[in-house]
Amino acid sequence: MTIYIITSSEGRVYKEIKHELEKAGYHTKTILAEVTQPVLVGFVSGRLTTFTLKKLLEASVKGRCL
């Protein structure tokens, strides 16, 4: 399964999320875009670690990476 990460910045939170998703066995692709509001696109099956979920939620609140 491929997860698309839409982000306006490839900063620390982005790198942590990408690393955790890849460690969990997901393929990732990055789309750089001007993100002004958090948007959830797609579908995740399986299990994500608590750390990954926490980072995803933090990122969506910041609106910088989702």
N, CA, C and O atoms as a CHARMM CRD file, in Angstrom:
* protein
*
  264
    1    1 MET  N      0.84200  -1.18000   0.00000 PROA 1      0.00000
    2    1 MET  CA     0.00000   0.00000   0.00000 PROA 1      0.00000
    3    1 MET  C      0.88600   1.24200   0.00000 PROA 1      0.00000
    4    1 MET  O      1.91300   1.28300   0.67600 PROA 1      0.00000
    5    2 THR  N      0.48500   2.23400  -0.75100 PROA 2      0.00000
    6    2 THR  CA     1.21900   3.49700  -0.80500 PROA 2      0.00000
    7    2 THR  C      0.44100   4.57000  -0.06400 PROA 2      0.00000
    8    2 THR  O     -0.76600   4.72500  -0.25100 PROA 2      0.00000
    9    3 ILE  N      1.14600   5.30200   0.77200 PROA 3      0.00000
   10    3 ILE  CA     0.55300   6.44500   1.46000 PROA 3      0.00000
   11    3 ILE  C      1.18800   7.70100   0.89500 PROA 3      0.00000
   12    3 ILE  O      2.41200   7.83100   0.87700 PROA 3      0.00000
   13    4 TYR  N      0.35900   8.62300   0.43300 PROA 4      0.00000
   14    4 TYR  CA     0.84000   9.89800  -0.07800 PROA 4      0.00000
   15    4 TYR  C      0.90800  10.88900   1.06800 PROA 4      0.00000
   16    4 TYR  O     -0.07100  11.09000   1.78700 PROA 4      0.00000
   17    5 ILE  N      2.05400  11.49800   1.23200 PROA 5      0.00000
   18    5 ILE  CA     2.23600  12.51600   2.26000 PROA 5      0.00000
   19    5 ILE  C      2.22100  13.86500   1.55800 PROA 5      0.00000
   20    5 ILE  O      3.07600  14.15000   0.71900 PROA 5      0.00000
   21    6 ILE  N      1.24300  14.69000   1.90700 PROA 6      0.00000
   22    6 ILE  CA     1.13400  16.02600   1.32300 PROA 6      0.00000
   23    6 ILE  C      1.67900  17.00500   2.34700 PROA 6      0.00000
   24    6 ILE  O      1.17800  17.08100   3.47000 PROA 6      0.00000
   25    7 THR  N      2.69900  17.75200   1.96300 PROA 7      0.00000
   26    7 THR  CA     3.35400  18.63500   2.92200 PROA 7      0.00000
   27    7 THR  C      3.85400  19.90500   2.24600 PROA 7      0.00000
   28    7 THR  O      4.14700  19.91400   1.05100 PROA 7      0.00000
   29    8 SER  N      3.94400  20.96300   3.02100 PROA 8      0.00000
   30    8 SER  CA     4.52500  22.20100   2.49700 PROA 8      0.00000
   31    8 SER  C      5.98300  22.32300   2.91700 PROA 8      0.00000
   32    8 SER  O      6.68600  23.23700   2.48600 PROA 8      0.00000
   33    9 SER  N      6.43800  21.39500   3.76300 PROA 9      0.00000
   34    9 SER  CA     7.80600  21.45600   4.26300 PROA 9      0.00000
   35    9 SER  C      8.28900  20.05100   4.59100 PROA 9      0.00000
   36    9 SER  O      7.56900  19.27100   5.21400 PROA 9      0.00000
   37   10 GLU  N      9.50500  19.72800   4.17200 PROA 10     0.00000
   38   10 GLU  CA    10.07500  18.42200   4.48700 PROA 10     0.00000
   39   10 GLU  C     10.91900  18.52700   5.75300 PROA 10     0.00000
   40   10 GLU  O     12.10000  18.18100   5.75800 PROA 10     0.00000
   41   11 GLY  N     10.29900  19.00800   6.81800 PROA 11     0.00000
   42   11 GLY  CA    10.99900  19.22600   8.08000 PROA 11     0.00000
   43   11 GLY  C     11.01600  18.00400   8.97700 PROA 11     0.00000
   44   11 GLY  O     10.81200  16.87900   8.52100 PROA 11     0.00000
   45   12 ARG  N     11.26000  18.23600  10.25500 PROA 12     0.00000
   46   12 ARG  CA    11.43900  17.17200  11.24400 PROA 12     0.00000
   47   12 ARG  C     10.20300  16.28100  11.38100 PROA 12     0.00000
   48   12 ARG  O     10.32200  15.05600  11.37000 PROA 12     0.00000
   49   13 VAL  N      9.02200  16.88200  11.50900 PROA 13     0.00000
   50   13 VAL  CA     7.80400  16.08500  11.69200 PROA 13     0.00000
   51   13 VAL  C      7.55700  15.22000  10.45800 PROA 13     0.00000
   52   13 VAL  O      7.20900  14.04600  10.58000 PROA 13     0.00000
   53   14 TYR  N      7.73300  15.79200   9.28300 PROA 14     0.00000
   54   14 TYR  CA     7.57100  15.04200   8.03300 PROA 14     0.00000
   55   14 TYR  C      8.50700  13.83700   8.00600 PROA 14     0.00000
   56   14 TYR  O      8.08500  12.72200   7.69800 PROA 14     0.00000
   57   15 LYS  N      9.77300  14.06600   8.32900 PROA 15     0.00000
   58   15 LYS  CA    10.76700  12.98600   8.28900 PROA 15     0.00000
   59   15 LYS  C     10.43800  11.88400   9.29000 PROA 15     0.00000
   60   15 LYS  O     10.61000  10.70400   8.98600 PROA 15     0.00000
   61   16 GLU  N      9.96700  12.25600  10.48000 PROA 16     0.00000
   62   16 GLU  CA     9.59600  11.25600  11.49100 PROA 16     0.00000
   63   16 GLU  C      8.40100  10.43100  11.02600 PROA 16     0.00000
   64   16 GLU  O      8.38300   9.21000  11.18500 PROA 16     0.00000
   65   17 ILE  N      7.40700  11.09800  10.45300 PROA 17     0.00000
   66   17 ILE  CA     6.22000  10.39000   9.96000 PROA 17     0.00000
   67   17 ILE  C      6.60300   9.44400   8.82900 PROA 17     0.00000
   68   17 ILE  O      6.19700   8.28200   8.82600 PROA 17     0.00000
   69   18 LYS  N      7.37600   9.93300   7.87600 PROA 18     0.00000
   70   18 LYS  CA     7.79700   9.10900   6.74000 PROA 18     0.00000
   71   18 LYS  C      8.57400   7.89100   7.22500 PROA 18     0.00000
   72   18 LYS  O      8.33500   6.77400   6.76600 PROA 18     0.00000
   73   19 HSD  N      9.49900   8.10600   8.14800 PROA 19     0.00000
   74   19 HSD  CA    10.31200   7.01000   8.68200 PROA 19     0.00000
   75   19 HSD  C      9.43700   5.96000   9.36600 PROA 19     0.00000
   76   19 HSD  O      9.60800   4.76300   9.13800 PROA 19     0.00000
   77   20 GLU  N      8.50700   6.40500  10.19800 PROA 20     0.00000
   78   20 GLU  CA     7.64600   5.46900  10.92600 PROA 20     0.00000
   79   20 GLU  C      6.72500   4.69900   9.98200 PROA 20     0.00000
   80   20 GLU  O      6.49900   3.50500  10.17900 PROA 20     0.00000
   81   21 LEU  N      6.19500   5.36600   8.96400 PROA 21     0.00000
   82   21 LEU  CA     5.33200   4.68100   8.00500 PROA 21     0.00000
   83   21 LEU  C      6.11700   3.63500   7.22000 PROA 21     0.00000
   84   21 LEU  O      5.62700   2.52800   7.00000 PROA 21     0.00000
   85   22 GLU  N      7.33600   3.98200   6.79700 PROA 22     0.00000
   86   22 GLU  CA     8.16300   3.03400   6.05700 PROA 22     0.00000
   87   22 GLU  C      8.57900   1.86900   6.95000 PROA 22     0.00000
   88   22 GLU  O      8.64300   0.72600   6.49700 PROA 22     0.00000
   89   23 LYS  N      8.86200   2.16200   8.22100 PROA 23     0.00000
   90   23 LYS  CA     9.21700   1.10900   9.17300 PROA 23     0.00000
   91   23 LYS  C      8.04000   0.14900   9.37500 PROA 23     0.00000
   92   23 LYS  O      8.24100  -1.04300   9.60400 PROA 23     0.00000
   93   24 ALA  N      6.81500   0.67200   9.29000 PROA 24     0.00000
   94   24 ALA  CA     5.61800  -0.15500   9.44600 PROA 24     0.00000
   95   24 ALA  C      5.27600  -0.91400   8.16400 PROA 24     0.00000
   96   24 ALA  O      4.29500  -1.65800   8.13000 PROA 24     0.00000
   97   25 GLY  N      6.07600  -0.73400   7.10900 PROA 25     0.00000
   98   25 GLY  CA     5.87800  -1.48600   5.88000 PROA 25     0.00000
   99   25 GLY  C      5.11300  -0.77400   4.78400 PROA 25     0.00000
  100   25 GLY  O      4.81800  -1.37800   3.75300 PROA 25     0.00000
  101   26 TYR  N      4.78400   0.49300   4.97700 PROA 26     0.00000
  102   26 TYR  CA     4.07000   1.25300   3.95300 PROA 26     0.00000
  103   26 TYR  C      5.05600   1.89000   2.97800 PROA 26     0.00000
  104   26 TYR  O      6.15300   2.29100   3.36600 PROA 26     0.00000
  105   27 HSD  N      4.66300   1.97800   1.72500 PROA 27     0.00000
  106   27 HSD  CA     5.42700   2.74100   0.74200 PROA 27     0.00000
  107   27 HSD  C      4.90800   4.17200   0.81800 PROA 27     0.00000
  108   27 HSD  O      3.70700   4.38800   0.97900 PROA 27     0.00000
  109   28 THR  N      5.80000   5.14400   0.70200 PROA 28     0.00000
  110   28 THR  CA     5.35800   6.54100   0.77100 PROA 28     0.00000
  111   28 THR  C      5.76800   7.29200  -0.48100 PROA 28     0.00000
  112   28 THR  O      6.80400   7.01700  -1.08700 PROA 28     0.00000
  113   29 LYS  N      4.93700   8.24100  -0.85000 PROA 29     0.00000
  114   29 LYS  CA     5.25600   9.19500  -1.90600 PROA 29     0.00000
  115   29 LYS  C      4.93100  10.56600  -1.34500 PROA 29     0.00000
  116   29 LYS  O      3.95000  10.73800  -0.62200 PROA 29     0.00000
  117   30 THR  N      5.75800  11.53400  -1.68200 PROA 30     0.00000
  118   30 THR  CA     5.59300  12.87800  -1.14000 PROA 30     0.00000
  119   30 THR  C      5.09700  13.82700  -2.21800 PROA 30     0.00000
  120   30 THR  O      5.59000  13.82400  -3.34500 PROA 30     0.00000
  121   31 ILE  N      4.11600  14.63600  -1.85200 PROA 31     0.00000
  122   31 ILE  CA     3.62000  15.69500  -2.72600 PROA 31     0.00000
  123   31 ILE  C      3.85900  17.01000  -1.99700 PROA 31     0.00000
  124   31 ILE  O      3.30100  17.24800  -0.92600 PROA 31     0.00000
  125   32 LEU  N      4.68800  17.85600  -2.58300 PROA 32     0.00000
  126   32 LEU  CA     4.92400  19.17700  -1.99800 PROA 32     0.00000
  127   32 LEU  C      3.84900  20.12500  -2.50600 PROA 32     0.00000
  128   32 LEU  O      3.64700  20.26300  -3.71200 PROA 32     0.00000
  129   33 ALA  N      3.16700  20.77400  -1.58000 PROA 33     0.00000
  130   33 ALA  CA     2.08800  21.69900  -1.93500 PROA 33     0.00000
  131   33 ALA  C      1.94400  22.72500  -0.83300 PROA 33     0.00000
  132   33 ALA  O      2.39600  22.51700   0.29200 PROA 33     0.00000
  133   34 GLU  N      1.31600  23.82400  -1.16400 PROA 34     0.00000
  134   34 GLU  CA     1.02700  24.84200  -0.15000 PROA 34     0.00000
  135   34 GLU  C     -0.18900  24.36200   0.63300 PROA 34     0.00000
  136   34 GLU  O     -1.30800  24.36500   0.12100 PROA 34     0.00000
  137   35 VAL  N      0.03600  23.95700   1.86200 PROA 35     0.00000
  138   35 VAL  CA    -1.03300  23.41000   2.69500 PROA 35     0.00000
  139   35 VAL  C     -1.43200  24.46400   3.71800 PROA 35     0.00000
  140   35 VAL  O     -0.62300  24.87100   4.55200 PROA 35     0.00000
  141   36 THR  N     -2.69700  24.90600   3.64600 PROA 36     0.00000
  142   36 THR  CA    -3.15100  25.91700   4.60400 PROA 36     0.00000
  143   36 THR  C     -4.12300  25.34200   5.62700 PROA 36     0.00000
  144   36 THR  O     -4.28900  25.90500   6.71000 PROA 36     0.00000
  145   37 GLN  N     -4.76500  24.22700   5.29200 PROA 37     0.00000
  146   37 GLN  CA    -5.70000  23.57400   6.21200 PROA 37     0.00000
  147   37 GLN  C     -5.37300  22.08700   6.25400 PROA 37     0.00000
  148   37 GLN  O     -4.98700  21.51000   5.23800 PROA 37     0.00000
  149   38 PRO  N     -5.52600  21.45400   7.43100 PROA 38     0.00000
  150   38 PRO  CA    -5.32100  20.00800   7.48700 PROA 38     0.00000
  151   38 PRO  C     -6.35500  19.28200   6.62300 PROA 38     0.00000
  152   38 PRO  O     -7.54200  19.60400   6.66800 PROA 38     0.00000
  153   39 VAL  N     -5.90400  18.31400   5.84700 PROA 39     0.00000
  154   39 VAL  CA    -6.79000  17.53900   4.99100 PROA 39     0.00000
  155   39 VAL  C     -6.37000  16.08200   5.11200 PROA 39     0.00000
  156   39 VAL  O     -5.18400  15.76200   5.03400 PROA 39     0.00000
  157   40 LEU  N     -7.33600  15.21000   5.30100 PROA 40     0.00000
  158   40 LEU  CA    -7.03800  13.78700   5.35100 PROA 40     0.00000
  159   40 LEU  C     -7.52700  13.16600   4.05800 PROA 40     0.00000
  160   40 LEU  O     -8.71200  13.24300   3.73400 PROA 40     0.00000
  161   41 VAL  N     -6.61800  12.55100   3.31900 PROA 41     0.00000
  162   41 VAL  CA    -6.95900  11.93700   2.05100 PROA 41     0.00000
  163   41 VAL  C     -6.49400  10.49300   2.10800 PROA 41     0.00000
  164   41 VAL  O     -5.35600  10.21000   2.48200 PROA 41     0.00000
  165   42 GLY  N     -7.38000   9.58600   1.73700 PROA 42     0.00000
  166   42 GLY  CA    -6.94200   8.21000   1.61600 PROA 42     0.00000
  167   42 GLY  C     -7.46800   7.29800   2.70100 PROA 42     0.00000
  168   42 GLY  O     -8.41600   7.62500   3.41400 PROA 42     0.00000
  169   43 PHE  N     -6.83100   6.15000   2.80800 PROA 43     0.00000
  170   43 PHE  CA    -7.33000   5.04200   3.59800 PROA 43     0.00000
  171   43 PHE  C     -6.13300   4.27400   4.11300 PROA 43     0.00000
  172   43 PHE  O     -5.20000   3.98900   3.36200 PROA 43     0.00000
  173   44 VAL  N     -6.15600   3.94100   5.37800 PROA 44     0.00000
  174   44 VAL  CA    -5.05800   3.17700   5.96600 PROA 44     0.00000
  175   44 VAL  C     -5.63200   1.89500   6.53800 PROA 44     0.00000
  176   44 VAL  O     -6.57200   1.92600   7.33200 PROA 44     0.00000
  177   45 SER  N     -5.06800   0.77500   6.13400 PROA 45     0.00000
  178   45 SER  CA    -5.48100  -0.50000   6.72600 PROA 45     0.00000
  179   45 SER  C     -4.30000  -1.05700   7.49600 PROA 45     0.00000
  180   45 SER  O     -3.15200  -0.70500   7.22400 PROA 45     0.00000
  181   46 GLY  N     -4.57200  -1.90900   8.43900 PROA 46     0.00000
  182   46 GLY  CA    -3.48800  -2.45600   9.23800 PROA 46     0.00000
  183   46 GLY  C     -3.31200  -1.66600  10.51600 PROA 46     0.00000
  184   46 GLY  O     -4.23600  -1.00100  10.98400 PROA 46     0.00000
  185   47 ARG  N     -2.11900  -1.74600  11.07400 PROA 47     0.00000
  186   47 ARG  CA    -1.88100  -1.15900  12.38400 PROA 47     0.00000
  187   47 ARG  C     -0.76100  -0.14200  12.30200 PROA 47     0.00000
  188   47 ARG  O      0.29400  -0.41200  11.72700 PROA 47     0.00000
  189   48 LEU  N     -0.98900   1.01800  12.87200 PROA 48     0.00000
  190   48 LEU  CA     0.04800   2.03300  12.99300 PROA 48     0.00000
  191   48 LEU  C      0.48200   2.07300  14.45100 PROA 48     0.00000
  192   48 LEU  O     -0.32100   1.82700  15.35100 PROA 48     0.00000
  193   49 THR  N      1.74100   2.37900  14.67800 PROA 49     0.00000
  194   49 THR  CA     2.20700   2.47100  16.06000 PROA 49     0.00000
  195   49 THR  C      1.61900   3.71000  16.72000 PROA 49     0.00000
  196   49 THR  O      1.21700   4.65600  16.04200 PROA 49     0.00000
  197   50 THR  N      1.57300   3.69600  18.03800 PROA 50     0.00000
  198   50 THR  CA     1.07300   4.85400  18.77900 PROA 50     0.00000
  199   50 THR  C      1.90500   6.08100  18.45500 PROA 50     0.00000
  200   50 THR  O      1.36700   7.18100  18.32500 PROA 50     0.00000
  201   51 PHE  N      3.22500   5.90000  18.32300 PROA 51     0.00000
  202   51 PHE  CA     4.10900   7.01400  18.00200 PROA 51     0.00000
  203   51 PHE  C      3.71400   7.63000  16.66200 PROA 51     0.00000
  204   51 PHE  O      3.61100   8.85100  16.54300 PROA 51     0.00000
  205   52 THR  N      3.49500   6.79300  15.66300 PROA 52     0.00000
  206   52 THR  CA     3.12900   7.28800  14.33500 PROA 52     0.00000
  207   52 THR  C      1.79800   8.01600  14.38200 PROA 52     0.00000
  208   52 THR  O      1.65800   9.10100  13.81700 PROA 52     0.00000
  209   53 LEU  N      0.82600   7.42600  15.05200 PROA 53     0.00000
  210   53 LEU  CA    -0.48300   8.05900  15.14400 PROA 53     0.00000
  211   53 LEU  C     -0.37900   9.40700  15.84100 PROA 53     0.00000
  212   53 LEU  O     -1.00300  10.37800  15.41200 PROA 53     0.00000
  213   54 LYS  N      0.40200   9.47300  16.91000 PROA 54     0.00000
  214   54 LYS  CA     0.59600  10.73600  17.63500 PROA 54     0.00000
  215   54 LYS  C      1.20600  11.78500  16.70800 PROA 54     0.00000
  216   54 LYS  O      0.76100  12.93300  16.69500 PROA 54     0.00000
  217   55 LYS  N      2.21700  11.40100  15.93600 PROA 55     0.00000
  218   55 LYS  CA     2.86700  12.34200  15.02400 PROA 55     0.00000
  219   55 LYS  C      1.91300  12.77600  13.91200 PROA 55     0.00000
  220   55 LYS  O      1.91200  13.94200  13.51600 PROA 55     0.00000
  221   56 LEU  N      1.10500  11.85100  13.41100 PROA 56     0.00000
  222   56 LEU  CA     0.12800  12.21100  12.38100 PROA 56     0.00000
  223   56 LEU  C     -0.87400  13.22800  12.91600 PROA 56     0.00000
  224   56 LEU  O     -1.22300  14.18700  12.22700 PROA 56     0.00000
  225   57 LEU  N     -1.33400  13.01600  14.14900 PROA 57     0.00000
  226   57 LEU  CA    -2.28200  13.95500  14.74400 PROA 57     0.00000
  227   57 LEU  C     -1.63800  15.30500  15.00700 PROA 57     0.00000
  228   57 LEU  O     -2.25200  16.34300  14.76100 PROA 57     0.00000
  229   58 GLU  N     -0.38800  15.30100  15.51100 PROA 58     0.00000
  230   58 GLU  CA     0.32800  16.56100  15.73600 PROA 58     0.00000
  231   58 GLU  C      0.47500  17.32000  14.42300 PROA 58     0.00000
  232   58 GLU  O      0.26700  18.53200  14.37000 PROA 58     0.00000
  233   59 ALA  N      0.83000  16.60500  13.37300 PROA 59     0.00000
  234   59 ALA  CA     1.04300  17.24100  12.08000 PROA 59     0.00000
  235   59 ALA  C     -0.25900  17.81000  11.52700 PROA 59     0.00000
  236   59 ALA  O     -0.26800  18.90200  10.95900 PROA 59     0.00000
  237   60 SER  N     -1.36000  17.07400  11.69200 PROA 60     0.00000
  238   60 SER  CA    -2.62300  17.57200  11.15700 PROA 60     0.00000
  239   60 SER  C     -3.07900  18.82200  11.90300 PROA 60     0.00000
  240   60 SER  O     -3.69400  19.70800  11.30900 PROA 60     0.00000
  241   61 VAL  N     -2.78300  18.89800  13.19700 PROA 61     0.00000
  242   61 VAL  CA    -3.13400  20.09400  13.97000 PROA 61     0.00000
  243   61 VAL  C     -2.31700  21.28200  13.48200 PROA 61     0.00000
  244   61 VAL  O     -2.83600  22.39200  13.36400 PROA 61     0.00000
  245   62 LYS  N     -1.03500  21.04900  13.19800 PROA 62     0.00000
  246   62 LYS  CA    -0.16500  22.12200  12.71300 PROA 62     0.00000
  247   62 LYS  C     -0.51000  22.50400  11.27300 PROA 62     0.00000
  248   62 LYS  O     -0.21300  23.61500  10.83200 PROA 62     0.00000
  249   63 GLY  N     -1.13600  21.57900  10.54400 PROA 63     0.00000
  250   63 GLY  CA    -1.49700  21.84900   9.16100 PROA 63     0.00000
  251   63 GLY  C     -0.30500  21.88400   8.22600 PROA 63     0.00000
  252   63 GLY  O     -0.38900  22.45000   7.13600 PROA 63     0.00000
  253   64 ARG  N      0.80200  21.28800   8.63600 PROA 64     0.00000
  254   64 ARG  CA     2.02300  21.36100   7.83600 PROA 64     0.00000
  255   64 ARG  C      2.28600  20.07000   7.06400 PROA 64     0.00000
  256   64 ARG  O      2.90600  20.09900   6.00100 PROA 64     0.00000
  257   65 CYS  N      1.82700  18.95900   7.58200 PROA 65     0.00000
  258   65 CYS  CA     2.10500  17.68100   6.94000 PROA 65     0.00000
  259   65 CYS  C      0.98300  16.73400   7.31500 PROA 65     0.00000
  260   65 CYS  O      0.57700  16.69300   8.47600 PROA 65     0.00000
  261   66 LEU  N      0.47500  15.97700   6.36700 PROA 66     0.00000
  262   66 LEU  CA    -0.61200  15.08600   6.69400 PROA 66     0.00000
  263   66 LEU  C     -0.47900  13.79100   5.94500 PROA 66     0.00000
  264   66 LEU  O     -1.31700  12.90200   6.09500 PROA 66     0.00000
